[in-house]
């Protein structure tokens, strides 16, 4: 049985013949991130017997997940969690890295199908397509919130609030939020540049610090944004 590590290495070896070194390095970087995700989180998807096998080899033989199991342990659910959770929450990913990750995953999925590692690629592409547009935009929105926080940070405000907020309404130059954690707290309008209101989507969530002045709210601090 070929392990996941061996399949990843084969994929990169095939790309080496057609890609220039800078592009190949980008491919290798994405595959390294996918391997790191699998090693740290994919055991959560194992059945009980396989879970026992994993922990035995991990503890006693110092083997990682991708050194133990084959490519059959990579499915659409893992790709989905890799993009939505690992890349978005655990990796400080730029907009360009998010786009590149999607491109490489598409190439890898096609390669798996062409080389008979998978029979059906539908669930894989579905997972990629779900996040391919939103993830780069969420990173861009987070950057814009950070710029806005710097601009507004020197002012004094009457009230401050912070937490994870979900966008519930958008107008040009204005956003409205609800508390992501489920309380009744609502904030709005939050005054933002037109660029932010054009990029934002209802349902997206971000960690924000908000300051209120004259019944209007402003972004005074920010963290990461999330598409769900």
N, C-alpha and C positions, 0 to 999 in steps of 0.2 A: 504493500500500500504506500502510495506517495503521501507524504504529509503536506499540510498546508504550506509550510515553509518551502518545501521542494517545489510545489506548484507555483508559488509566488516567484521563486528564483527562475523557473523555466519561463514564465511570462516575461520577466525583465530581460532574460537572455535573448528571447525572440525580438524584443523591442530594440535591443542594442544594434541589431543589424540594419535598422531603418532610421533610427533617431540620432540626432546630433547630441553630443555629450550634455550640454545644458538642459535639453529637453528630457533626456534619459534620467538625469539627476532629479528632475521634478517628478517623473514617474516613480523613481525609487523612493522619494520622500513620501509620496502618497501611500505606496504599498507598505512602507515602514509604519506609517500611522495606522493603517488597517490591521497590520500584524499586532501592533501594540494594543489596539482595541480588542482584538480577538483574544489575546493572551490575558487580558485583564477582566473581560466581561462575558465572553462567549460561553464560559462554563455555566452561566446562569440558565442557559437554554438546554442543558443536558438532561437526559433521563437519569433516574436514580443510580442505575448500575454504571452508566458511563461517568456520572459524577464521582462515584467512588474510585473508578479507575483513574480519573484525572487527578484527584487529590493524592492518591497513592504515588503516582509517578511524579507529581509536582513536589511532594514532600521528600520522598525517598530517592528519587533519581534526578531531582532538580531540573525536570523537563517542563517546558512551557506548553501551553495549550496547542500552539501551532506546530510543535514538535511531536505531539502525541496523535492528533486526529487528522483525518483527510479533509479534502475540500467539500465533502458532503455536509460538513458542519457549518458551511457558509451558505446562508439562504437570504431571501429578501428581508426577513425580519432583522437579521444582523446588519445588513446594509442600511436599513432604515434607522436603526439605533446608532450605528456608526456616524451617520450624517446628522441626525437630529439631536443626539445626546453628546457623543464623544467629540465630534468636530466643533459643535456649537458651544458646548459647556466646558470641555476639558482641554481644548486646544485654543491658544490665542491665535486664531486664524484670520488672515487678511481676506479682503474681498477677492483678491487674485488667487489665493490658495483655495478658497471655496470653489471658485470656477474651475481651477485646475483639477481639484479632487473629483468633481463631477465628470470632467473629460476623461480622466484616467480610469475611473470606474466603468464608464461606458465601453472603453477599449478593452478593459479586463473582462467584462461580462461577455462581449462579443468573442474574445479569445477563448474563454471557457467553453462557449457553445461550439465554436469552430473546431476545437480540439477535443470535443466529446466528453468534457468534464461535467457538463450539465445538459439535460435534455430539453428543459423548458426555461427560457430566460424571462418569462413574463413578470414574475414576482420581483426579479432583480431590477428590471427597468422601471417597474411601477414604483419601487422604493426610491430610485434615483430621481425619477420625474416629479415625485411629490415635493422634493426639496430643491431641485436644481435652480429654480428661479428665485425662491425666497431667501435662501441662505446667504448669497452674496449681498442681497439688498438689506437683510437684517444687520449684517456686519457694517455696511455703509451707514445705516440709520444709527447704529450705536456710535459710530465715529462722529456723526453730526450732532447727536445729543451731547457728546463729550465737548465738542466745540462750543455748543450753546451754553453748557454749564460753565465753561471758562469765561465766556462773555458776561454771563449774569452773576457770576460768583462774588463780584466786588460789592454788589448792592446789599442794602439792608431790607429785610422783609418782616412782615407782621407775624407770620406763622410759617413754620417749616414742617413738611411731612416727607417721609421716605418709605420705600418698600418696592415690591414688585407690582407694577400696574399694567393692566390690560387695556389696550386702546378700544374704545367702544363707539366713538364718533369722530369724524374728521371733517373739517371745513378748511378752506384756504387760510393758512396761518394760525389755525387753532386745532387743538386736540382735546378730547375728553377721555378720562380714564376711570376704571373701577379697580378696586383692590383685588389682585390675583388670588390672594389667600382666602377670599370669600366673605370678608366683612362687608358692611354696608357703605364703606368709605368710597366716595366718588369725588373726582377732582376735575374741574374744568370751568371755563375754558383755560387751557394751558397755551400761552402765547408762544408760537414757534415760527421760525422762518418758513416761507413758502416752500422751500426745498424739502423741508422735513415733512410737511403736510402732504406733499405730492408723493413722497416715497413711502410713507407709513401705510399700514393696512389694518383694518379693524380685526381684532383677534390676536394681533401680535402683542407680546409682553416684553417689558424692559424693567430693569432696576433703575429707579429714578429718585433723586432728591428734588423736592419741589418747594418753592417759596411763594407765598401769597402777598400781593400788594394791590390795594384798591380793587379787591374782588376778582383779581386775575392772578393766575398761577404762572410761574416761570420755572424752567429747568435750571437747577442750581448745582446738580451733581448727577452722575449717571454711571451705570455699569453696562453689562451685556444685554443685548436684546435677543428675543427668541421668537420663532415663527408660530409656536403654539403655546 
